[in-house]
Amino acid sequence: MATDTELIARAALAHLRSAGATEPDLTRSRVITGPTGTRYAALANSSGTPLVVYRYDPSGSQLRALKGIPSPVRTAYADPDAAAA
């Protein structure tokens, strides 16, 4: 299984390869585990607002960019003590 640091690094690389991508603040980016065990790599800007979220698929060791911000990520960024992995 991928470590949190590896997921953030892989998500950041994928994000930066996108045309016109905003550079994330890796100190504010983090991996969040949802209530069903799904892991999300959330890349945030310097204000701590998520720019993009990737869902981790452990079976294929793949990251997939999501449209929108899933509820577990919104909750974690609204309450820094909640849902942090």
Phi, psi and omega in degrees: 000142181288143176282163178301317180298317179296319179297316179296316180298314180295320179294319180297317178297316179297318181295316182291339177285344179288139180295130176073018182289142174278135181292126180283158173266105186293338178287339179257354178274149181200168177260132181238135177257123180283175184296338179264004180094358177293134180256135180239134172260109182257121177263123184247160175273184184293344177272355181086015178266127179299130177271315183206150179235135176247138175263136181265127176253103184293334182294323179250004183052044184246149171252137180232124179293137180255151172270122182087178182248116180295155183308314180299328180286316177302316180297315182296322180281335176285325180232097186304339180273350183264140171058019177279139179255000000 
